[in-house]
């Protein structure tokens, strides 16, 4: 019997697929998989759309409370008669027409951060005499 157990141990071959251990005088084989197993995807969660972006165009008429821009951070800053929400949403405070303007920062900064884009609400349509082309 002793010779038989010794011969078993002598004939063990180790390769990448099998691993053998001697536990209490018995042999146990553990087989490793050769291919990756199909698991649950860790990046498969899908969030709801946020519908960010410009909601009105230059020269459009708005009333108080109209949302002008939904944005992440301050790509556009609130100008005259425009408020900003806690999620950086810009909205109209008074009735009027939307006007996009670029203003220099005070104090000036080195380019390209020297200018900011603002959205104003003005009482008269700035494009009344020269309307913008309708691109819709």
ZIFENJO-V554241 format. One record per residue. N is the residue number from 1. RES is the residue in three letters. OMEGA is omega in radians with two decimals (* if undefined). BURIAL is # if it has 16 or more other C-alpha atoms within 10 Angstrom, else .. D_FIRST is the distance of its C-alpha to the first C-alpha in whole Angstrom. Layout:
N;RES;OMEGA;BURIAL;D_FIRST
N;RES;OMEGA;BURIAL;D_FIRST
This chain:
1;UNK;-3.14;.;0
2;UNK;3.12;.;4
3;UNK;3.13;.;5
4;UNK;3.14;.;5
5;UNK;3.12;.;7
6;UNK;-3.12;.;9
7;UNK;3.09;.;10
8;UNK;-3.13;.;11
9;UNK;-3.11;.;13
10;UNK;-3.09;.;14
11;UNK;3.14;.;16
12;UNK;3.04;.;17
13;UNK;3.12;.;21
14;UNK;3.01;.;24
15;UNK;-3.06;.;27
16;UNK;-3.07;.;30
17;UNK;-3.06;.;29
18;UNK;3.04;.;25
19;UNK;-3.10;.;24
20;UNK;3.10;.;20
21;UNK;3.04;.;19
22;UNK;-3.14;.;16
23;UNK;3.13;.;17
24;UNK;3.07;.;15
25;UNK;3.11;.;12
26;UNK;3.12;.;13
27;UNK;3.10;.;15
28;UNK;3.09;.;19
29;UNK;3.08;.;21
30;UNK;-3.11;.;25
31;UNK;3.09;.;27
32;UNK;-3.12;.;31
33;UNK;-3.13;.;34
34;UNK;-3.13;.;35
35;UNK;3.12;.;39
36;UNK;-3.13;.;41
37;UNK;3.10;.;41
38;UNK;-3.13;.;44
39;UNK;3.12;.;45
40;UNK;-3.14;.;48
41;UNK;-3.11;.;51
42;UNK;-3.09;.;52
43;UNK;-3.05;.;56
44;UNK;-3.12;.;57
45;UNK;-3.10;.;59
46;UNK;3.13;.;63
47;UNK;-3.14;.;66
48;UNK;3.12;.;69
49;UNK;-3.07;.;72
50;UNK;3.08;.;74
51;UNK;3.13;.;77
52;UNK;3.07;.;79
53;UNK;3.13;.;81
54;UNK;3.12;.;85
55;UNK;3.09;.;87
56;UNK;3.14;.;90
57;UNK;3.14;.;92
58;UNK;3.11;#;95
59;UNK;3.13;#;98
60;UNK;3.13;.;97
61;UNK;3.14;#;99
62;UNK;3.05;#;97
63;UNK;-3.12;.;97
64;UNK;3.13;.;96
65;UNK;3.11;.;92
66;UNK;3.10;#;91
67;UNK;-3.13;#;88
68;UNK;-3.10;#;89
69;UNK;2.89;#;85
70;UNK;-3.01;#;82
71;UNK;3.06;#;80
72;UNK;-3.00;.;77
73;UNK;-3.09;.;79
74;UNK;2.98;#;82
75;UNK;3.03;.;83
76;UNK;-3.13;#;86
77;UNK;3.13;#;88
78;UNK;3.10;#;91
79;UNK;-3.12;#;94
80;UNK;3.08;.;97
81;UNK;3.11;#;97
82;UNK;3.11;#;93
83;UNK;3.14;#;91
84;UNK;3.13;#;87
85;UNK;-3.10;.;84
86;UNK;3.07;.;81
87;UNK;3.09;.;79
88;UNK;3.06;#;82
89;UNK;3.08;#;83
90;UNK;-3.11;#;87
91;UNK;-3.10;#;90
92;UNK;3.08;#;93
93;UNK;-3.14;#;96
94;UNK;3.09;#;99
95;UNK;3.13;#;100
96;UNK;-3.09;#;101
97;UNK;-3.11;#;100
98;UNK;3.08;#;96
99;UNK;3.08;#;97
100;UNK;-3.14;.;94
101;UNK;3.05;.;95
102;UNK;-3.11;.;94
103;UNK;3.09;.;95
104;UNK;3.13;.;94
105;UNK;3.14;.;92
106;UNK;-0.01;.;94
107;UNK;-3.11;.;94
108;UNK;3.10;.;93
109;UNK;3.09;.;89
110;UNK;-3.13;.;88
111;UNK;0.11;.;88
112;UNK;-3.06;.;86
113;UNK;-3.07;.;86
114;UNK;-3.08;.;90
115;UNK;3.08;.;90
116;UNK;3.09;.;89
117;UNK;3.14;#;90
118;UNK;3.03;#;92
119;UNK;3.12;#;93
120;UNK;2.95;#;96
121;UNK;-3.12;#;98
122;UNK;-3.05;#;102
123;UNK;3.14;.;104
124;UNK;3.14;.;106
125;UNK;-3.12;#;104
126;UNK;-3.10;.;104
127;UNK;-3.10;.;103
128;UNK;-3.11;.;106
129;UNK;-3.10;.;108
130;UNK;-3.06;.;106
131;UNK;3.09;.;103
132;UNK;3.12;.;99
133;UNK;3.12;.;98
134;UNK;-3.05;.;96
135;UNK;-3.12;.;93
136;UNK;*;.;91
